[in-house]
């Protein structure tokens, strides 16, 4: 990747998160507050596996419908 593209990517990340300091390695990644532990759940409509916060996984269980299916209106509940 070119230096220009690296700089553009870094600037884009800074716009999204002003505290972004760049990649510091997998062992040194800062933990973000509010990161909920994720759990893999299978969508009951399309069958795709999605990582969702553990609270949502426990709450919805086998009735989980992914965001993509919800946007398409498939499996929408009234």
Steps between C-alpha positions, in 0.01 A plus 500: 500500500631844415595761755219725374238228551635427847479868590144526361392192698656640818329837449165328442542305824587823683180663372297208637689486830709805598684289761624252236879466519551242229551126510722397790508124443258226594638471853476873567152578371323740733185364654203719425252568776160354430627206297254227584612139467372350178337165436433326168129459425336357188232709328168314504412634151812478282708259708808725510710508813541847653700628797265689729531631856445223753190674643326497161598137444354392834187712458411392145657156488353289215273787386795724400454685167807679361497867399516414131183288519329767710583767240359282223187445706544125500374340820370832631280468801192713551 
